[in-house]
Amino acid sequence: MSERSGTPADDPFRGRQPTSHEQRAGQPWDASYRDGPAPWDIGQPQPAIVRLASGGGFAGAVLDAGCGTGDNALHVASLGLPMLGVDVAETAVAIAQEKAGARGIDAEFVVGDAFELGLLGRTFDTVLDCGLFHTFEGEERRDYVTSLASVTDRGATLYVLCFSDVDPDNSGPHPVGEDELRAAFGRGAGWNIEAVEPSRIETTFAADGMPAWLATITRI
């Protein structure tokens, strides 16, 4: 779960404009990982992603955008697929790299900007977004969708797992409506939504999970 990167060491936002989520939180994404697990860091892959992988949902070169400490990416990489995890939080990326080494899993993790994925200079057959899209608002969503398009060719598959608004009394932070997903990933932006299914996202504050959408989206 993360966003934009930059440079000066004394700048908590690394020379970039803070995202809407960071502005509300009053701190950069990296701060979420410095003093113990973040609320979304459950120490294992999300069950929804495990089920998706077991059903053959991932193929070819895979990108995990906003990979956090890497549990989802490492699970997919353990199936023998080339995996690149990208996150703006340097601490999270360092933890993910340590996990990969300790488990002997061949996966690559780099600090990067979800709004400038084209700088990776690579394209991917499958992209995973677990808990990133729902942190964006307004023009951020448009810029992010454009960034995803820059690293995918026609026929690539994108999975978005995000908090949903189906239960207003029991929703996670930044709940997203199905209509918002469909508006962001419309054909005019170069995408086609194949399915939006009810799912769950587990967190440290809700072991049984919070209501979510799992969207399957194709690059056209």
KEMAR-95645 format. One record per residue (C-alpha): residue number from 1; x, y, z. Coordinates in Angstrom, 3 decimals. Example, Ala and Ser with C-alpha at 12.3 -4.5 7.8 and 13.67 -1.06 7.14 Angstrom:
% KEMAR-95645
R:1:12.300:-4.500:7.800
R:2:13.670:-1.060:7.140
END
This chain:
% KEMAR-95645
R:1:0.000:0.000:0.000
R:2:1.924:3.054:-1.058
R:3:2.777:5.892:-3.490
R:4:5.239:8.580:-4.694
R:5:9.054:8.666:-4.316
R:6:11.839:11.303:-4.243
R:7:15.279:12.205:-2.775
R:8:16.469:14.381:0.158
R:9:17.152:12.313:3.304
R:10:15.759:15.030:5.596
R:11:12.449:15.134:3.703
R:12:9.932:12.601:5.118
R:13:8.115:12.584:1.788
R:14:11.377:12.165:-0.161
R:15:10.924:15.321:-2.240
R:16:7.440:14.427:-3.492
R:17:3.998:15.830:-2.924
R:18:2.240:13.829:-0.184
R:19:-0.791:11.878:-1.295
R:20:-4.266:12.516:0.070
R:21:-3.866:9.618:2.500
R:22:-0.548:10.951:3.781
R:23:-1.994:14.436:4.170
R:24:-4.784:13.068:6.359
R:25:-2.369:10.905:8.361
R:26:0.173:13.713:8.706
R:27:3.041:11.338:7.945
R:28:4.574:9.467:4.996
R:29:3.764:5.837:4.214
R:30:7.173:4.734:5.458
R:31:6.260:5.751:9.014
R:32:3.614:3.028:9.048
R:33:6.325:0.350:8.982
R:34:8.926:1.749:11.380
R:35:7.407:0.848:14.745
R:36:5.963:-2.602:14.214
R:37:3.466:-4.035:11.726
R:38:1.090:-1.697:9.942
R:39:-2.641:-2.491:10.414
R:40:-2.767:-4.161:6.996
R:41:0.441:-6.148:7.524
R:42:-0.936:-9.485:8.793
R:43:2.285:-11.464:8.398
R:44:0.948:-13.679:5.640
R:45:-0.628:-13.276:2.198
R:46:-4.231:-12.196:2.032
R:47:-6.495:-15.270:1.771
R:48:-8.191:-13.764:-1.276
R:49:-4.816:-13.603:-3.051
R:50:-3.965:-17.183:-2.046
R:51:-7.253:-18.386:-3.537
R:52:-6.656:-16.364:-6.672
R:53:-3.186:-17.879:-7.072
R:54:-4.381:-21.429:-6.444
R:55:-6.906:-20.977:-9.237
R:56:-4.190:-20.043:-11.723
R:57:-4.945:-16.337:-11.651
R:58:-1.325:-15.262:-12.060
R:59:0.745:-15.812:-15.189
R:60:3.871:-14.452:-16.841
R:61:5.786:-11.551:-15.326
R:62:3.952:-10.209:-12.269
R:63:4.009:-6.747:-10.670
R:64:2.785:-6.113:-7.128
R:65:2.061:-2.383:-6.963
R:66:2.213:-1.212:-3.354
R:67:3.715:-4.499:-2.155
R:68:4.280:-3.477:1.470
R:69:6.427:-6.031:3.283
R:70:5.952:-8.511:0.481
R:71:3.827:-11.417:1.717
R:72:1.466:-11.427:-1.285
R:73:4.334:-11.044:-3.742
R:74:6.364:-13.798:-2.085
R:75:3.432:-16.188:-2.231
R:76:3.022:-15.611:-5.958
R:77:6.789:-15.830:-6.550
R:78:6.893:-19.151:-4.681
R:79:4.823:-20.575:-7.543
R:80:7.776:-19.982:-9.846
R:81:6.617:-16.751:-11.465
R:82:8.940:-13.759:-11.994
R:83:7.806:-11.140:-9.480
R:84:8.609:-7.481:-8.928
R:85:7.230:-5.759:-5.853
R:86:7.202:-1.947:-5.789
R:87:6.480:0.304:-2.836
R:88:7.288:3.891:-1.865
R:89:8.022:2.890:1.731
R:90:11.728:2.122:1.983
R:91:11.321:0.316:5.303
R:92:8.667:-1.985:3.846
R:93:10.824:-2.799:0.827
R:94:13.808:-3.604:3.052
R:95:11.638:-5.981:5.102
R:96:10.343:-7.637:1.929
R:97:13.899:-8.144:0.675
R:98:14.875:-9.716:3.990
R:99:11.897:-12.071:3.836
R:100:12.775:-13.147:0.304
R:101:16.338:-13.939:1.337
R:102:15.322:-15.783:4.497
R:103:12.788:-17.919:2.632
R:104:14.984:-18.526:-0.381
R:105:12.368:-17.134:-2.758
R:106:13.474:-15.469:-5.977
R:107:11.552:-12.180:-5.948
R:108:12.666:-8.614:-6.618
R:109:11.610:-5.653:-4.477
R:110:12.358:-2.012:-5.248
R:111:11.418:1.406:-3.932
R:112:9.270:3.078:-6.556
R:113:6.421:5.452:-7.299
R:114:3.032:3.974:-8.134
R:115:2.281:7.088:-10.175
R:116:5.406:6.647:-12.318
R:117:5.603:2.913:-12.944
R:118:6.765:3.573:-16.488
R:119:10.176:4.454:-15.017
R:120:10.626:0.736:-14.327
R:121:11.174:0.288:-18.064
R:122:9.334:-3.036:-18.028
R:123:5.956:-4.509:-18.863
R:124:3.995:-7.135:-16.961
R:125:1.467:-9.823:-17.836
R:126:-0.271:-9.686:-14.456
R:127:-0.512:-6.821:-11.966
R:128:-1.688:-7.084:-8.363
R:129:-3.032:-4.156:-6.364
R:130:-3.865:-5.252:-2.840
R:131:-5.033:-2.291:-0.796
R:132:-3.482:0.512:-2.829
R:133:-6.217:1.821:-5.129
R:134:-8.575:2.572:-2.252
R:135:-6.086:5.035:-0.713
R:136:-6.332:7.346:-3.738
R:137:-8.824:10.090:-4.462
R:138:-9.837:12.206:-7.442
R:139:-7.025:12.894:-9.889
R:140:-4.749:10.476:-8.030
R:141:-6.882:7.618:-9.323
R:142:-6.634:8.874:-12.882
R:143:-2.848:9.262:-12.620
R:144:-2.481:5.812:-11.075
R:145:-4.580:4.130:-13.775
R:146:-2.465:5.859:-16.419
R:147:0.677:4.645:-14.659
R:148:-0.614:1.055:-14.673
R:149:-1.302:1.342:-18.387
R:150:2.332:2.310:-18.966
R:151:3.556:-1.103:-17.742
R:152:0.927:-3.338:-19.335
R:153:0.179:-4.384:-22.875
R:154:-3.100:-5.458:-24.407
R:155:-4.370:-8.633:-22.756
R:156:-2.619:-8.096:-19.410
R:157:-4.644:-8.810:-16.273
R:158:-4.974:-6.505:-13.267
R:159:-6.422:-7.592:-9.934
R:160:-7.595:-4.920:-7.502
R:161:-8.472:-5.945:-3.940
R:162:-9.875:-2.919:-2.105
R:163:-12.148:-2.069:0.802
R:164:-15.794:-1.866:-0.267
R:165:-18.720:0.273:0.824
R:166:-21.257:-2.569:0.963
R:167:-21.542:-2.400:4.766
R:168:-21.220:1.245:5.914
R:169:-21.286:0.184:9.586
R:170:-18.436:-2.294:9.107
R:171:-16.185:-0.857:6.429
R:172:-12.440:-0.409:6.280
R:173:-10.663:2.916:5.782
R:174:-11.251:4.453:2.345
R:175:-14.186:2.232:1.244
R:176:-14.769:2.194:-2.513
R:177:-18.024:1.792:-4.394
R:178:-18.318:-0.626:-7.300
R:179:-19.312:2.324:-9.459
R:180:-16.043:4.060:-8.555
R:181:-14.023:1.045:-9.693
R:182:-15.926:0.901:-12.969
R:183:-15.484:4.624:-13.530
R:184:-11.716:4.479:-12.923
R:185:-11.069:1.444:-15.117
R:186:-13.372:2.215:-18.021
R:187:-12.756:1.428:-21.661
R:188:-11.883:5.046:-22.284
R:189:-8.885:4.621:-19.993
R:190:-7.825:1.434:-21.806
R:191:-9.336:-1.178:-19.489
R:192:-12.269:-3.557:-19.306
R:193:-13.648:-4.801:-15.991
R:194:-14.374:-8.503:-16.330
R:195:-15.758:-8.997:-12.821
R:196:-16.200:-7.261:-9.464
R:197:-16.800:-9.807:-6.721
R:198:-17.401:-9.449:-2.973
R:199:-14.344:-10.431:-0.935
R:200:-12.558:-9.698:2.362
R:201:-9.345:-7.985:3.440
R:202:-7.865:-9.227:6.700
R:203:-6.298:-6.653:9.026
R:204:-4.722:-6.669:12.465
R:205:-7.886:-5.036:13.835
R:206:-10.335:-7.431:12.140
R:207:-9.053:-10.995:11.878
R:208:-12.216:-12.111:10.100
R:209:-11.659:-9.407:7.531
R:210:-13.378:-6.290:6.301
R:211:-15.733:-6.130:3.290
R:212:-13.836:-5.765:0.034
R:213:-14.102:-5.956:-3.722
R:214:-11.930:-8.188:-5.857
R:215:-11.954:-6.759:-9.376
R:216:-10.589:-8.621:-12.380
R:217:-9.624:-6.120:-15.073
R:218:-8.162:-6.591:-18.550
R:219:-5.966:-4.172:-20.482
R:220:-7.476:-3.471:-23.904
END
